[in-house]
Amino acid sequence: MRLITLPRVLTFAIAGAGGAAFWLLHLPLPLLLGPMAACLAAALLGVRMADAGTFGTFMRTFLGVAVGSSITPATIGHLPDFALSLAFVPLFIVLIGAIGYPLFRYVFGFNHPTAWYAAMPGGLQDMLIFGEEAGGDPRALSLIHATRVLVIVTVAPLVMVAYWGVDLSQPPGRPASEMDPVQIALMVFAGVAGWKLAERIGLFGASILGPMILTATLSLTGVITTRPPAEIIWAAQFFIGIAVGVKYTGITWRELRVDVGAGLIYAALLALISLGFFELVHLTGVAPALDAFLAFLPGGQAEMVVIAIIAGADLAYVVTHHLLRVILVILLAPIAARLFRS
């Protein structure tokens, strides 16, 4: 596969312009939301774009490294404190499915597998694979889940700034110039090795979970002692923004009206459900309000990790909830789909 193609160069230029515009306008998360918005606008205008391919996946590995490096012996000691909050996750999934499936099946008229996997708040790639294997429409699933992620990732920072006054312009880490080159090299190694090992054993979300597990091991043993530098996290944001935006490439007016329209309504319902669980968890006192808010927003795994890093949230708490949600959906959604259809 060619690494440099005209659609890919054009995509990078569009994403760069979007990031620069958001930066100049002092909008939150300019390197994430700017490329996302610019690529979406270009797709709606019919511009042919392409994602960043393998290099984009490589950049995602640093999000796993960032999470893994935050897992220390002290963090492990606090995991039992998450138990009550984690107990709400299965109920959260069931409620989402109970509302989402009828919406897609009976209001928008999608067939059973498309409606089922569109309603499941799992990883985008996993839901596409399961849905297509079951006879669903992969294009509709891609647009619905991309819209879910786009809406949640766009709205969440605005809520955080308006309600909690979170400063999302702060650097997500120390600059590379202040860090030990050996530590940076170790993190690059952990990212690549963890990703490839996870791919080899077929682990879902390999580009994030593999690096996270390997880096956590190195962190707990004292080999890695710091998070990735700010420049790497900024770059990862940029590529994640591209990955979401280019999914709208080639969109038709019918897809915009039906698939994206369904995704928008679903995202609004998800936001209301998430806010209900956020209030429930926050009232129990098991987690700070911001951490609970990010833990129960069903955005994409990579996108929510980026926002949690920038916001200075408890990464272990936030990621544990998203992992449990995705694992439960991946393990149980195919079984439940067959039983429900029967």
VENLIN-V384745 format. One record per pair of residues at least 12 apart in sequence whose C-alpha atoms are under 7 Angstrom apart, sorted by the first residue. I is the first residue (numbers start at 0). J is the second residue. Records with the same first field share a line. If there is no record, write none. Layout:
# VENLIN-V384745
I=J + J
This chain:
# VENLIN-V384745
6=47 + 48 + 49
7=48 + 49 + 50 + 51
9=48
10=48 + 49
13=37 + 38
14=33 + 34 + 37 + 38 + 241
15=34
17=33 + 34 + 36 + 37
18=30 + 33 + 34
21=33
27=156 + 167 + 168
28=167
30=233 + 236 + 237
31=236 + 237 + 239 + 240
32=153 + 240
34=237 + 240 + 241
35=240 + 241 + 243 + 244
36=244
38=241 + 244 + 245
39=244 + 245 + 247
42=245 + 247 + 248 + 249 + 250
43=250
45=249
47=248 + 249
48=245 + 248
49=245
50=241 + 242 + 245
55=238
56=206
58=235
59=206 + 207 + 235
60=190 + 194 + 206 + 207 + 210
61=190
62=207 + 301 + 304
63=207 + 208 + 210 + 211
64=186 + 190 + 210 + 211 + 214
65=226 + 227
66=211 + 314
67=211 + 212 + 214 + 215
68=214 + 215 + 218 + 223 + 225 + 226
69=314
70=215 + 218 + 219 + 315
71=218 + 219
72=219
80=285
81=316
84=280 + 285
85=320
88=324
95=269
96=118 + 119
99=118 + 265
100=114 + 115 + 118
107=261
110=135
112=130 + 133 + 134 + 135
113=130 + 135 + 136 + 140
115=336
116=130
117=140 + 143 + 144
119=328
120=297
121=325 + 328 + 329
122=299 + 325
123=144
127=140 + 141
139=258
142=246 + 247 + 258 + 259
143=258 + 259 + 261 + 262
144=262
145=243 + 246
146=259 + 262 + 263
147=262 + 263 + 266 + 298
148=298 + 299
150=266
151=266 + 298
152=298 + 302
165=310
167=309 + 310
170=229
171=229 + 232 + 308 + 309
172=226 + 227 + 228 + 229
173=228 + 229
174=228 + 229 + 230
175=228 + 229 + 230
182=223
183=227
189=210 + 213 + 214
190=210
193=209 + 210 + 213
194=206 + 207 + 209 + 210
196=209
197=209
236=305
273=295 + 296
276=295
277=291 + 292 + 295
289=312
290=312 + 313 + 317
293=317
294=317 + 320 + 321
300=321
